[in-house]
Amino acid sequence: MSAPSVGRPRSGARRLPTASARDEILDAAAELFAQRGYAATSTRLIAERVGIRQASLYYHFDNKETVLAELLEATVRPSLDYAGEITGQGLEPAAALHALVRYDVGVLLGARWNVGILYALPEVASEPFTRFRQERERLRYAYRTLVSACGGHLDNPEITGDLVFGLVESVIGMRRDLDDLPATEVLQGIVAAAALRLVGRAPGV
């Protein structure tokens, strides 16, 4: 007799009809983590939300920590990759900073669920999230580097770089707290202009 399958059947319609089972699990977990909280969400609940058996979830992820780690990394890695791309484009530093801020804000606001609110979880300081913390620090360093290149007059470019980084991530809280958040494109422009003012540069780059 063959071993029982760990895959479907599903208990209902698919969440994301064109997505893979792995992506559906991530989407369901992101929704539950953001809305119910990480501690209150079990792998069984995630599986039920997708409409699969818990064994199917474990086929794709070892545990709840690896699910959250992948979700968190997805909020940072695109912007980190973009920072590397614009470094080689020969842009003037203020223009590169403006472009990175706009892109990063777009990533944080464009995600289907506001996963960034989970950055401050105590669990994120543990080993399963090491790669996320490292990538986020590399993105912070990219901001510091661009800010330093923008403003030789700044007394402490590292602190100013951290302020710009924090300004970008402030959209996470805005997304959580404000019912009338401006359109993403509008907020991208506002935050990018504010970042340039922090480094003493005119917004019109």
C-alpha positions as CSV (number, residue, x, y, z in Angstrom):
1,M,0.0,0.0,0.0
2,S,1.4,3.4,-0.9
3,A,2.1,6.0,1.8
4,P,-0.6,8.7,2.3
5,S,0.0,11.9,0.4
6,V,1.0,15.1,2.2
7,G,-0.5,17.3,-0.6
8,R,-4.0,18.3,-1.3
9,P,-7.0,17.7,-1.2
10,R,-8.1,21.1,-0.1
11,S,-11.1,21.9,1.9
12,G,-12.3,24.8,-0.2
13,A,-11.4,27.2,-3.0
14,R,-7.9,28.4,-3.4
15,R,-6.8,31.7,-1.9
16,L,-4.6,32.7,-4.8
17,P,-5.6,30.6,-7.8
18,T,-2.5,31.2,-9.8
19,A,0.0,30.9,-6.9
20,S,1.9,27.9,-5.7
21,A,0.9,26.1,-2.5
22,R,4.0,27.6,-0.8
23,D,2.9,31.1,-1.7
24,E,-0.6,30.4,-0.5
25,I,0.8,29.3,2.8
26,L,2.9,32.5,3.1
27,D,-0.1,34.6,2.2
28,A,-2.3,33.0,4.8
29,A,0.4,33.2,7.4
30,A,1.0,36.9,6.7
31,E,-2.7,37.7,7.1
32,L,-3.0,35.8,10.3
33,F,0.3,37.1,11.8
34,A,-0.6,40.7,11.0
35,Q,-4.2,40.5,12.1
36,R,-4.2,38.0,15.0
37,G,-0.6,38.2,16.1
38,Y,2.3,35.7,15.8
39,A,1.8,34.0,19.1
40,A,-1.9,33.4,18.6
41,T,-1.4,31.8,15.2
42,S,-0.6,28.1,14.9
43,T,0.6,26.1,11.9
44,R,-2.7,24.2,12.1
45,L,-4.6,27.5,11.8
46,I,-2.5,28.6,8.8
47,A,-3.1,25.2,7.1
48,E,-6.9,25.5,7.8
49,R,-6.9,29.0,6.3
50,V,-5.3,27.7,3.1
51,G,-7.6,24.7,3.0
52,I,-4.8,22.1,3.3
53,R,-3.8,19.6,6.0
54,Q,-1.1,20.5,8.5
55,A,1.2,17.8,7.0
56,S,1.1,19.7,3.7
57,L,2.3,22.8,5.4
58,Y,5.2,20.9,6.9
59,Y,6.1,19.6,3.5
60,H,7.0,23.3,2.6
61,F,8.1,24.7,5.9
62,D,9.8,23.1,8.9
63,N,7.9,25.2,11.5
64,K,6.2,28.5,12.1
65,E,9.5,30.3,12.6
66,T,10.7,29.6,9.0
67,V,7.4,30.9,7.7
68,L,7.8,34.2,9.5
69,A,11.5,34.4,8.6
70,E,10.7,34.1,4.9
71,L,7.9,36.7,5.2
72,L,10.2,39.2,6.9
73,E,13.0,38.6,4.5
74,A,10.6,39.4,1.6
75,T,10.1,42.9,3.1
76,V,13.8,43.7,3.0
77,R,15.5,41.8,0.2
78,P,13.9,43.6,-2.8
79,S,15.0,46.9,-1.5
80,L,18.5,45.6,-0.7
81,D,18.8,44.2,-4.2
82,Y,17.6,47.5,-5.6
83,A,20.2,49.4,-3.5
84,G,22.9,47.3,-5.1
85,E,21.5,48.0,-8.6
86,I,21.4,51.8,-8.3
87,T,25.0,51.8,-6.9
88,G,26.2,50.8,-10.3
89,Q,24.2,53.3,-12.2
90,G,26.4,56.3,-11.6
91,L,23.6,58.4,-10.1
92,E,24.3,61.5,-8.1
93,P,24.0,60.4,-4.4
94,A,20.9,62.5,-3.7
95,A,19.2,61.0,-6.7
96,A,20.2,57.5,-5.7
97,L,18.9,58.1,-2.1
98,H,15.6,59.5,-3.5
99,A,15.2,56.5,-5.7
100,L,15.9,54.0,-2.9
101,V,13.5,55.7,-0.5
102,R,10.7,55.6,-3.1
103,Y,11.4,52.0,-4.0
104,D,11.6,50.9,-0.3
105,V,8.4,52.7,0.6
106,G,6.7,51.0,-2.3
107,V,7.8,47.6,-1.1
108,L,6.5,48.1,2.4
109,L,3.2,49.5,1.2
110,G,2.7,47.2,-1.7
111,A,2.8,44.0,0.2
112,R,-0.7,42.4,0.5
113,W,-0.3,42.2,4.3
114,N,1.5,44.6,6.7
115,V,4.1,42.1,7.8
116,G,6.5,44.9,8.8
117,I,4.6,45.4,12.1
118,L,6.2,42.1,13.2
119,Y,9.8,43.5,13.1
120,A,9.7,44.2,16.9
121,L,8.6,40.7,18.0
122,P,11.0,39.3,20.7
123,E,11.2,36.1,18.6
124,V,12.9,38.0,15.8
125,A,16.1,38.3,18.0
126,S,16.5,34.5,17.9
127,E,18.5,32.3,15.5
128,P,15.9,31.4,12.9
129,F,15.8,35.1,12.0
130,T,19.5,35.7,11.7
131,R,19.4,36.2,7.9
132,F,16.6,38.7,8.1
133,R,18.4,40.7,10.7
134,Q,21.6,40.6,8.7
135,E,19.8,41.7,5.5
136,R,18.0,44.5,7.3
137,E,21.3,45.7,8.7
138,R,22.8,45.7,5.2
139,L,19.9,47.8,4.0
140,R,20.5,50.2,6.9
141,Y,24.2,50.4,5.9
142,A,23.2,51.2,2.3
143,Y,21.2,54.2,3.6
144,R,24.1,55.3,5.8
145,T,26.4,55.1,2.8
146,L,24.2,57.2,0.5
147,V,23.5,59.7,3.2
148,S,27.2,60.1,3.9
149,A,27.8,60.7,0.2
150,C,25.0,63.2,0.0
151,G,26.0,65.4,2.9
152,G,29.6,66.1,3.7
153,H,28.4,68.9,6.0
154,L,26.5,66.5,8.3
155,D,27.9,66.2,11.8
156,N,26.9,62.5,12.1
157,P,26.0,60.9,8.7
158,E,25.5,57.5,10.4
159,I,22.8,58.8,12.7
160,T,21.2,60.8,9.8
161,G,21.3,57.6,7.8
162,D,19.5,55.8,10.5
163,L,16.9,58.6,10.7
164,V,16.2,58.2,7.0
165,F,15.9,54.4,7.4
166,G,13.5,55.0,10.3
167,L,11.5,57.5,8.3
168,V,11.1,54.9,5.5
169,E,10.0,52.2,8.0
170,S,7.5,54.7,9.6
171,V,5.1,53.9,6.8
172,I,4.6,50.5,8.5
173,G,3.0,52.2,11.5
174,M,1.1,54.6,9.3
175,R,-0.3,51.7,7.3
176,R,-1.5,50.1,10.6
177,D,-2.9,53.2,12.2
178,L,-4.3,55.4,9.5
179,D,-7.6,54.7,7.7
180,D,-7.0,57.4,5.2
181,L,-3.5,56.7,4.1
182,P,-2.5,58.5,0.9
183,A,-2.0,56.6,-2.2
184,T,1.3,54.7,-2.4
185,E,2.7,56.9,-5.1
186,V,1.9,60.0,-3.2
187,L,3.4,58.7,0.0
188,Q,6.5,57.6,-1.9
189,G,7.0,61.1,-3.0
190,I,6.4,62.7,0.4
191,V,8.8,60.3,2.2
192,A,11.5,60.7,-0.4
193,A,11.3,64.5,-0.3
194,A,11.5,64.4,3.5
195,A,14.5,62.1,3.3
196,L,16.4,64.6,1.1
197,R,15.5,67.5,3.5
198,L,17.1,65.4,6.4
199,V,20.4,65.5,4.4
200,G,20.0,69.1,3.5
201,R,19.3,68.6,-0.1
202,A,16.5,70.1,-2.2
203,P,13.7,67.5,-3.0
204,G,13.8,68.3,-6.7
205,V,16.4,65.8,-7.9
